């Protein structure tokens, strides 16, 4: 079975190397991914984040140097949400693409809310990196 997917992207006037270095560092998540994290800390080999849902674990997979910033988020109830995130070269800049899956049971309104949150996060990332 597959879930419906929505690809959300933002062009950023910075090299992929710069975008990857910033966005691929979990310590920077609170600066641009408000929908995910208001604070993050390292606990041994794990990244734990404060979120509106409670404490969550964030695990990035790579290879990040290739622009693959996919990450799994483990929610307080143990549910794991896979979040594909890619940084692609776009001429001298970058295109950041997030794939939002519509999981079972998610209403139209909830999916639209999730998409709006991702769009806001991508815009925050762009704004931070371009200033």
N, C-alpha and C positions, 0 to 999 in steps of 0.2 A: 504494500500500500504506500502511496505517496501523498503528501499534503500539498495543497495549492501553495504557490510561492509568489512573492512579490519582490522584485529587485529594485532597491532604492539606491540612488547614487548621488554623488556630489563631486564636481570638479574642484580641484585645489591647485592653486598656483605655487606649488612646491614640488620638488623632485620626489619620486617614489622613495628614495633613500631617507629623506627627511620625514615624510609622512609615516613610513614604517617605523622609524626610530621613535617617534612620538606616540603614535597610536598603538604600537605593539608592546609598549611598556605598561604593564598593568598598574604601576604606580601613578600613571597619568589619567586613568579612567575617571576619577572624580572631577577632573577639569573639563572633560568633554562629554562623558556618557552619563548625564544626569538620570536618565531612565534606568540605568543599571546600578549606579553606585554614588553614594554621598561620602564615602570614606573607604579606604582599603588598607589592609595590613598584611604583612608576610607572616605566616605561621609555619615554620619549618619550610617545607618545599611547596606549600600551598598559598594561594592568594585568597584571603577572605575579605568580603566587602560588606559594608553596611548598605542596605537597600530599603526601599519602601516596604518590601515583603519581609524583612528581617535579614539575618546573616545568610549570605550566599557564598559559594565557592566559585571562583572564576579560573578556568584553566585554558591557556592558549596553546594552540598546536601550530606547527609550522610546516614547512620552513618559513619563518618570518622574513628572512632575507629575500625570499622569492615573492614576497607580498601576500603571503597566506597568513591572515590574522584570525583564522577561524578560532572560536572559543566556545567552550561548554560552560554553561551556568548551572550549578546545582542549587536548586531552591531549598528552602528550609524543610519541605516535606520529602526531599530526596529526588524529586523530579529533575531530570537532566534535560536542558534545552540547548540544542546545538545551534550556533549562530555563525554561518559562513560570512566572512568579511575579507574582501580582497582589495589590494592596492595595485592598480594597473597604471602603466605609463600612458600618459596622454600628452603627446608632443613633449614639451619641456616640463610639464606639470604631471599631475596624477588624477586618476579617477578612482574614487573609493566606492566600492559596491557592497552593500549589505543585502543579504537574502533573508527575507522575513517569511517564515513558514506559518501557514494558518493551521494550527493544531486542531484536533478534534474538539468539538464543543465550544469553540471560540465564535462568538456572535459577530455579525457584521460590524456593529458598533465597537466591540472590543478590538477587532482586527484593525479598524480605521484608527482607533486610539493608539494601538501599538505602532502602526505605520507613522503616525504623526510624531510619536516620541522618537522613533529612529530618525526621521527627517530632522527633527530639532537637534538631535545628537550630532548628526553629520554636519549640520550647519555650524554648530559650536566648534567642531573639529576644524572646519574650513576657516572660520573666523580667527581662531587661536593661531593657526599655522600661517595665515596670510598677514597677520599684524606684527 
